Amino acid sequence: MSKPIAGILNRTAPIALATALLALPLAAHAANTTKPAKTEAALPQVDESVDPCQNFYQYACGPWMKANPIPSDQSRWGSFNALHERNQMILKTALEDVIAHPNADNQRVGDFYAACMDEAGADAKGAAPIQPLLDQIKALPGKERLPALAAALHAVGVDVLFGFGSQADFEDARQDIAIIDQGGLGLPNRDYYVREGAKFDGIRQAYVEHVSRTFQLLGDTPAAADAKAKVVMRMETDLAKASLSLADRNDPQKVNHKEPVGTLSTLVPGFAWADYFKAAGAPAFQTLNVTEPDFFKALQVILAGASVDDVKTYLSWHVAHTYSSRLSKAFVDERFSFYSKKLRGVEQNLPRWKRCVMETDDALGEDLGKYYVKAAFGGDQKAKMLTMVKNLKAAYSVDIDQLDWMSPETKKRAHEKLDAIVDKIGYPDKWRDYSSVVIKKDDLPGNVERATAFETARQLAKIGKPHDRTDWLMSPPTVNAYYDPTENDINFPAGILQPPFYFAGADDAINYGAIGAVIGHEMTHGFDDQGRQYDKDGNLKDWWTAEDAKKFEARAQCVVDEYDGFVAIDDVHINGKATLGENLADNGGHAIALKALMATLKGNKAAKKDGRFSAEQKFFLGYAQVWCSNQRDDAKRDQAITDVHSLSEFRVNGVVSNNPEFAKAFNCKADTPMNRGAKACKVW
């Protein structure tokens, strides 16, 4: 997913393919000991001791998993992670070259990276870089001045109380409007505050201790810090209880409440909204999307019940929370100890250079992206991707025509939407201009503040203006992809158009199983439980007949029930409702990609000329290797609670078990786990 900026929202929540994974050479199949053909060099070694009809993920990924243990600085390790790391090395080389050969064009990224790499300078400064923000909070005379202070904190990425930004109008996607949203939590999401059980009780207690230790690093005594930590936990718990769940936030109808701006004064009368908007620098507007009215009703109660000192404590914590990873080693280690080690089981922090490459990408993504595109993305890759997209769209069109549950009227609208999807490949047509951002070689926290303030202002300036469909929500080096329902476009940064998603030397079966399924995944987001609610122009508008909508919902419920049954770890299951959109995209995109492959091959089965794997088998193996990964138990738990994507094992086994073509390809009997037969779920 795109990188959110605390206190400001992306214009939409992009639906994205985001997981971690890579490829290894193929070993000879047990029935054939000849040397693997070059066209199969991109396929994984398979586990011949496992029946693919019993557990295809283990069959396709077992040897890779055994050969690739999780590095101590990772919560998971897979093909996605390996590609991300390779991209980081490309960026590291570029940044080091920029530092060695500075000029007017590259000064910003070079100075930002140099400032980040100055660990000794950070240690010498301690908490001093955030002291001006803490002093502003300390000087707060009363809650009547809170709106202006909250705006100042939001501007520099400190997520307090709520979020404010811009988005495409759900009802008229050609225009951007203001949006105000729930926010203000320090734990990953509301579930961490409200879920019952000893494990979550322990996490909450560890969080309170982490907050206390952070206050002690800021100079408080242990007793004072403990008291402050309890205040933070109380206020955040109240905010969490008022927040929507992960599943509910995936329903656009539940986060679309376009209201006159005066409604906010009714919901939170104790907060001077005019002062907030003025301090935020937002242009004048008359209406906005109040995503969760009940959250703001609760915010009024929370603020009314908190003392000025309580509010100061809460705000101070969030400043430290936001910037601790950019301060001295003591702050960095404390943050790592809780958020990475406790929550996700990571054993040691990333090397500083990796963290600094990511910081530079976060702050100046399109500046840095120019170097990545030059080093790793050729024009032929874009052309090949566009060809595959065209073939996938053609297969999708055929699929729509063949649906036995959809009426001609709805099919007509589906075709119109499919035909209107815009393809964005590699990088923006126009690079973002960061020339106004002041970057200093000795001020990482300040650089982050200024870069964040630039992005905050850029987003707020969109309010009331025509929507800019050329804008990207991800930087070019990102190993990810997304579909934006309000733009009806699919977006593939250059960073993901590399092995194992795309192999220049592999045959079509492998590439259609990998990047082809990714393309199909993003297209299917236009027709999943969320995307189907938007029309071809990106407006939240119902284009379905009532009967077809009921049939869709019944088929989607099959997917919800299937994934609800998957166990992530211990008693934590996959949330079938929260992950529905991604699961529909996985299943639909995978099936469409196979159809596109078969159309490309035109029935030519000569792909099995070496006698090992058929074209269909290569397709499924190419798909599976994208998701091969190892993951720590705590990370599995965290993903199941906070992520709209299912765990990798279920992104493979859940998908292939629903596809009758897989059962045919591997001769799976009807009673095997990878052949759900009559129980198979199918929408697209």
N, C-alpha and C positions, 0 to 999 in steps of 0.2 A: 504494500500500500504506500501512497505518497506520505511524505514526512510531515506530520502536523506541526504547526507552530502554536505553542501554548498561548491561549488568550485570543487566538484568531483562527477562524475556520477556513478550510478549503471551500471553494464555491459549491462543491458537492462532495459527498463521501465516495470517492471512486471505488468501483468494485474491481479488485485486482488479484492477479495470480501472484502469490508471494509465499514461497517455501524454499527450503534449502537443499541443493543436490548436484553429481558429475559422472563421467564414463570411464570404463576400463576396457582393455582389449578382450576379445572373446576367446574363450578356450574351446577346443574342439568338442563337438557333441559326442556323447558316448558311442553313438552308432557310427561315427565317422571320425577317424583320427587324422584326416588330411589337414594340411596347414590352412588356417582361416584365410578366406579371400579378402583382398584389400577392401572390398565394398562392405565387409562385415566388421572391419576394424573398430567401428563405433559401437558395436553391440557388447553388452556386459557378459562376463563369464557367468554361466548358470550353475545352479546346484543340482547335479544329477541325482542326488539322494532324495530330493523332494519332488513329489508329484505336482506338476503345475496346476492340476485340477483341484488339489487340496489347499494349496497356499501359493498363489502365483507370485506374490511379493517376495516370499522367502526363496522361491525357485529362481527368480530373476535377480534378486538383490543380495541373497545370502552370502555369496563369496565376496562381493563388494563390501558388505557390512563387516565381515570378518577381517578384511584387509585394511579397513579404514576406521580404526577406533577414533573416538571423539578426542580432539586435542584438548589440552587442559584449559585453554582460554575460550572454549566454545561450549554452548549448551546443547548443540546438535552439530552433526557433521554429515553433509551429503553433497550431491553434485552441485546444487545451488550454491552452497557455501564455498566449494572449491572454485567455482567460476567467479564468485564475488571476490575471493582472495586473489585470483589471477588478475582481475580487473584492478584491484587495489595496487598490485605490483606495477601495473602499467601506469597508474596515476602517481605512485610514489616516484617512479623514474622520471616522469614528466615534471613533477614538482621539484625534485632535486636539480634537474636541469635548469628549471626556471630560476631557482635560487643562485645557481652558478653563473647563469647568463641573463641577468635581469634586463628588462627594457620597459618602455612605457606600456606596452600591451599586456605584459604578464605580471606587473608589479604587485597587483592585488593578491592573486593567488599565492605568489611566492612569499610575500610578507605575512599573509595569514598562516600559511603552513609553518613558516619559520617561528612565528610567535607561539604557535601551538607546541612546537618541538622544544621550546625553551623551558624544560622542566625545572632547572635550577632557578630561573627567574620566577616561576610560579611558586616554588617553595619559599623563596625569600619574601614574597608578598603575603603569603598566608591568606587571610580573609579580606585583606585590604581592598581588593578590586570590587567587592560587593558592598563595602561599607557605605558608599553614598546612597545606595538603595535602602539599606537598613536604617540609615539616618533619616531618610524621608519618612519611613514607617514610624520610627521612634517619635518624630515630630508631629504625628497626626494628633490634632487637638481634640477631635471628637468624630463620631460616626458621620456627621453631616459633611465632612470633607473626604469621606471614603471614596465617593465616585471618581473624583479627579485622581486620587492615588491609585485606584484600581486600573484606571485607563493608562497611567504611566507604567504600571507593572505589566499590563497586557502588551504594551508597545514593545517591551524588551523580552517577551516570551515567558513571563511568569504567569502560570495558569492559576488564577485565584477566582473563586466564587462562581464564575460562568465564563463562557467564551463569546466573543463578538467578532463578526467579520462580514464577508460578502458571499453570495452564492447566486447561481442562475435562478431566476424565479421559477418555481415549480410549475406555475400556471402559464408562464410566458418565457420560455427558455432563451428568447432573444435579448432579454434584459437582465441585468444583475440588480439584486436587492440586498438590503441588510439582513443579517441573520444573527439571532442570539440563542445560545445553546447552554445546556448543562455543562458543568466543569468543576474544577477546584479540588480534585482528589490527588492524593499522593501515592496510594496503592493503584495497581493497574486498572481496576474497574470496580464497579459497585459490588460484584460478587465477593470480592475479598473482604468486604466489610460485613456482609449479611449471611454468608454461607455458614452453616453449622458444622460442628465436628472438631475433634481434637487437633487435626492438622491445621485448620484455619484459625482456631484459637491460638495455636502456636505462632502462626504467621503474624497475626495481629499483635501479639505480645512482642514479637521480635521487631515489628515496625515501630511500636512505641519506644522500644529501647534504642532503635536506630535514630529516631527523631531526637531523643534525649541526648545521645552521644553527639549528634550534630550541633545541638545548642551548646553543649559543653565545648566543642571546638570553636564556637563563636565567643566563648568567654564566660558562660554561665556556670554556676556551681552545680554539682550533681543534683542537689535537692531542687534548685530552681529549674534546672533542665527537665527533670522528671515531671514537675508540675506543668511546665509548658507542653510537654509531649502529650499529656493527658488532655489538655485543652485542644490541641490539634486533632487528636483522635476523636474527641467528642464532636467537634464541628464537622470534620470530614465524614464521620459516620452518619450524621444527620443529612448532609448533602447527598451521600450515597443512597440512603433510604428513599430519598425523593427522586433519584435518577431513574431513567428508563433502563431496562435490561438490554443486553446485547442483542437478543432476538427482536425486541420491540423496536430498537433503533434501526433495524434493517427494514422496517416497514415504512415506506415513505409517507403513507397516510397518517402515521402516528407522529411524524416529525414535521408536518406541514400545517402550520397555523398562521396564515397571513393576517396580520392585525394592524390597526392604526397604531402609531407609535405611542399614543396616549394610553393604550392598554397596559403597558408596562407600569405606569404609575398606579394603575388599579391593582395589579398583581403584587408589586413591591412598592407601596407608597412611601416607605421609609428611605428610599434610595433616590437621590436626585438624578434622574436619567438625563436630563438636559445638560447637567454639569458633566456627566460621564461622556456623552457624545461630543461635547465641545472639547473636552480635554483629550479625547481620542483622536481628534482631528478629522472626524467623519464628515462628509458632505451632508447637507440638509436632506432629510428624507421624511416621508409621511407614513409609510407602511414598512413593516418588516416581518420576517418569519420568526415567530416565537416558538421554537421547536417543541418545548415541553412546558406548557403553562403551569402545570401542577408543580414542577420543579421551582418555578419562580414564586409561586405562592408559598412554598416551603422556605425559600430563601428569605422571604420577609420575616417569617417566624424565627429563623435561625439568627438573623442579624439583630432582631429585636431582643432576643434572649442572651446575646453575647455582650460582654462589657467591652469598652474600648481597648483595654489591655488584652482581652481575649482575641480581638480582631488583629491587634498588632502582633501577637504571638503567631497566629495563623499565617499572616502575611509574611512575617520574617522567615518562618519555616519554608515557605514556598520559594522565597528568593534563594535561600541556601540550597534547597532541593534542586532548583533549576540550574544553578551555576556550580554546584560542588564538584562536578567532573572536570571543571576548568580551573580549579583552584589548586592549592598545595596538595602534596601527596597524602596528608592526613585526611583531607576531605575526599579525595579520589578513592582512597582505600575504604573509607567508611561507606561511601555510596556503593562501591563494588560489593562489599561484604553483604549488604542486604539485598540489593536489587538483582545482582548476578548470582552470588553464591547461595544465598538463602532461598530466593524465589525460583531460580532456574538451575541450581546445582553446579554452576561453573566454578572451576578450581582456582584459576588465576586470571588476572586481567589481561586484556589484549596488549601487545606491545604498543608503546606510545605512537609509533609511526602509523599503525593501523587506525588508532583512534583519531589521529590528526588528519589522515586522509579523509576519513568519514566526516570530521568536523568541517573540513574545507568544502567537501561536497555538499553538506547541509547548508552552509552559509553562502557559497558562491557556485552553486551546482552547474549553471550553464557556462560560466567562465571556465571552470575546470573541465566541463564536458567537451569543450572544443579540442582539448588535447587528447582526450580519449577517442573521439571520433577520428581524428587524424591518424592515431596510432593503430586503431583496431577495427575500424568500420569502413570497408570499401564500398564504392558505388554499386558493385555487382551484388553485394548482399542485399541492398535495398531492392534492387530489381527482382531478385529471386524471391524475396519475401512478398512483394506485390503480386507475383505470379501465383504463389501459394494462396494468398488471400483471395485472389480471383477464383481459384479452383475450389476453395472452401466455400465461398459464397454460392457458387454454382451447385455444390453438393447440398448446401443448406436449402436452396430453392427447391431442389428435387425432394428433399426430406419433407418440407412443408406440404408439397403437393400430395405426398404419399400418406400423410397423417390420416388415420381413420376416425379420429375423435374430434377433428376440427371442421367447422362448417366452411363452405365456400366464402361466405362473407368475411369471416375472421381471417381466413387464409389470404384473401386479397390484401387486407391491412398488414398482415405479417410480411408478405412479399414487399409491400411498399416500404416497410421499416427496414427490412434487410437491404433493399436496394439503396436506401439512403445512408447506410452506415459509412462513415468517413474513415479512411485508413491513415494513421499517422505512424510513420516508420523512422526509427533511428534518432532523430534530433529535430529541434524546431527549425522552421523556415527562417525565422528571425531570432537572433540570440538576444537574451535579456541584457540590458545595459546597467551595469553596476557602478558606473563611474562616479556616482554621488556617494558611494559607501566609503567612509574613511577607514583605512586599514593600517594598523601600526605594527611594526616588527616586535614590539615588546609588550603587547597588551591583548592577550587572547580573550579574556572576559569582555573587555571593551569592544573588541572586534565582533564578537558574537552579539553583543547588545546592539551595535550599530547595524550589522547585517540583518538582525531580526527586526529592528525598527524600520529598516528599508522595506522588508517584505510585508510587515504589518501595514505600513502606509500604502504600499502598492495594492494590497488587497482592498483596503478601505476606499481607495480612490475609485474602485470599480462600481461602487454603489450608485445606482441611478443611471449607469451608462449601458450602452449596448454590450452584450456579452461577447468576449473575445474568444473565439473558438480556436485560435492559433496557439493559445497558451498551453503549456505542458505542466502536469502535476508531478512529474518525475524528471530527474536529471538524466542526461544521456548515458552515464556509466551504470545506471541502476539495473540490477538483475531482477527484473519484475516486468509486469505489463498490467494494463487496466482498461476497463470499459467505463466510459462516462455516460450515464443515462440521460443527462440533460443536454449532452452534445451529440448523443448517438454516434460515438466514435470509438474505435479501438486503437490503442496506443502501445507501441512496442519500442522501448528505448534500445539504443544500440547495445547496451550492456547485456541484454538477454539473448541477442542474436548471435550466439557463440555456442560451441559444444558445451554441454550435451544437448542443448536445444536445437542447434543446427550444425551439421557437419558438412563442410564443403565437399568432402570426398566420399560421403556415404550415399547409398542408393536411396531412392524415394521412400521405400517402406520405412526406413529408420527415421528419416526426417519428418515424414508425415505423422509417425507415432509420437515424435517429440515436439518440434515447433508447430507442426500441423495441429496437434491436439491443443496446444496453447492458443493458437489462432481461433480454433473452434470454441475453446473455452471462453475467450473474450467475446466472440460473437453471441454465444449462448446467453451471456449476461444480459443482452438486450431482450431476452425472452424468458428470463428466470422469474422467480416470485416477485422481485423488485422491478427489474428492467421491463417486464411485460406491461407494467402500469404506465409507462411513458410511450408517447406516440413517436412517429418518425422524426418529428421536429424537436424532440426532447421535452415536450410538455407532459405533465402528469395528467393524463387524459385517458379515459377508458375507451379502448377500441375493440373490445371483445363483446360477443353476444353473451347474454347471461348464461345460456346453456354451456357454451364453450368454456367460460370462466369456471363453472362448477366442475367440468371434466378435468380442466387443468389442475384445480385444487385437489381433486381426488387423487390424481396421479402424483402430484407433488407430495401429498401426505404419505404415500408409499415410501418415498425417499426419506421423509422425516422419520418415519417409524424404523426404517432399515438402519439409519445412522444413529438413532437413539440407542440402538442395541449394541453399538461398538463401545468397548471399554478402553478408555485412554490409559488409566492407571488406577489401581485399587478400586474405589467405589465411584470414581469420576468417569462419567460416560461422555461421549461426544454429544453435543447439544444439536440434535437434528434440526430444530427450528432455526437456531442461530446460524448454522452452517448450510442451510438449505440452498441459498443462492450459489455458493461455491460448489456444492455437491451436484446441483443441476448442471452447472457449467462444466464440471469435470465429466459427468456422464454424457451430456449432450455433445460437448466439444470433441470428446474421444470418438463417439459414434460417427459424427459428421466427418472427422478427419479420415476415418477408415473408408467412408464412402468416397471421399475425394481421392484417396489413393487408388481405389479400385477403378474409378473413372479415369484416372491418369494412366493406369496400366492397361486400361481397355481390355481387361480379361486376360492379359498376358501372364501366365503362371511360370514363365521361364526364369523368374526371379529365384527359383529354387534350383538353379542349374548345378550348384555344387553339392546338392543333396542333403543339406543340413536343415535349413529353416525355410519355410514357405514365406511368401511376401506377407501374408497375414501374421504369421508368427513373429517375423521381424518387426512388424508394426507394433505388436503388443509388447515386445521386448524393448523397443525404442521408447515406448511410452513409459514402461515401468522404470527404466534406468534414470529417468528424470527425477523420480521420487525416492530412489534408494538413499537411505540415511540412517544414522544412529542418533538417538536422542536420550538425554538424561531424564530420569523419572520425574524430577521436579519440573523440568521444562515441558514434559508431556502434560502435566497437570496444569501448568500455567497456560499452555496453548489451548487446552480444552475449555478453559474458563474465559479466556480473553480474546481468542482468535476466531474469525468466521470461517477459517479453513480447517478441514479435518486433518488428523495426523496422516503422515505419508502412507503408512500401511493401508489405511482405508481409502486413500485416494487411488490406490491401485486395486486392491481386492474388492472394494465396494463397487468400483466401476466395471471391472472385467466380469464380475459375477452377474451383472445385469445385462451383459452384451452376449446375445446368442451366437454371434460370430466368433467370439472367443472360444466358446464351448466347441464349436465346429473345428476351429483351427487346432485345438489341442485334444480333440476327441474326448471331451469331458462328459461323463455319464450324468443323467438327470439328477442323481442323488448326491453329487459331489458339491463341496462348498463353493466352488467357483462357477457353478451352474445353478442359478436360482430358478431356472425353468419358469413355471407358471407364476412364481412369486417375484420374478424380476420386475424392477421398476423402470418405466420408460416414459419420458415426456417428449423429448426431442430426439 
